[in-house]
Amino acid sequence: MASIRDIAKMAGVSAASVSRILNNDETFSINENTRKRVIDIANRLHYSKEKNLKSPRRASSDMSIGLILRHNSETELKDPYFLAIHRGIEEEAAQWRLQVSKVFGMRDTDKDWDQLSRYGAIIMVGQMTEKAMDMVMARNKNLVLVDNYISDEKFDRIQTDFTDKTFKVLDLLYQYGHRKIAFVGGRSSIVDADGSRINSRHEVRAVAYERWMNLHGLHENINTNVGQWEAEDALKMTSELLQEKNLPTAIVVASDPMAMGVYKAINNAGLKIPDDISVVSFDDVEMNRYLTPTLSSIKMDSEEMGRIAVKVAREKMIGDRKMPIQIVCASDLKIRDSVLDLTKNKK
């Protein structure tokens, strides 16, 4: 059951102001738009003075958020990107006194789809098939997608700028004289309604890499290596890559955990970073500071992505916006010791 404090938090006013507005205090002078907003939120939360007096305060289901997550609690710990998104959702929801519950995991074979209607909004982290997302929307129209790159514009989406940042990294490497640039990354996959995964090569960073190489007339140098999102797979792929005659002068890696495997493969081959091969990655986790040389990486505040998702979900619950929105979150490229400017260091 929603309380006066819940309404005050949502409306951005004091609990005392909410109380005086809902009690029609004629001596209380306040902006008419604020008055209307408080009353509208109270109505949307089905606030009742009588019910609040008779029962203990608890979270209203109309203002609760259901989560559909790509990872379970075990696999999420291995992925700092998705773990931080989840943490951001939990922290922002707590700020607004919103209850957050995991409805089910994307990969669960048995899903209780009907319970989706019990929540005020649904946040989906990761990508499911369009059919599966339509099944969610049929039960709860307040759906917010996070880290989902579907082209359908009917959904509210929180996305990264990784396509643009991949271009920026490659532009920098090109400026530094690199032409033989390879890519090491993980497979993209979409989860179907039954929990099965559909593998795809259309991961945003890999697609951006190949597109950029073609645009710059470097199609003969395209070297895309895609496997599991793990350091071991990156080690194996990079080791095989380094056995080729035409060695790259730079490698773009899709994640920092995979970059660990790339570092080890280069070291095992008796080569040096960045003298022989420059390395740039994505995530910018704290361990980068302890690598030798320090890893250049792209930092995305994925916790903030989670917080933004809650704000959009909250707005859908208490607002009347009809137009879907797409929010692209900006990342930050951190160049460190793992990149060499060949134009200044010609051998």
Beta strands, then each sheet from edge to edge (+ up, - down):
strand 1: 64-69
strand 2: 99-105
strand 3: 121-125
strand 4: 143-146
strand 5: 156-160
strand 6: 181-186
strand 7: 188-191
strand 8: 197-200
strand 9: 224-227
strand 10: 250-253
strand 11: 278-282
strand 12: 296-299
strand 13: 326-329
strand 14: 332-334
sheet 1: 2+ 1+ 3+ 4+ 5+ 13+
sheet 2: 9+ 6+ 10+ 11+ 12+ 14-
sheet 3: 7+ 8-
end
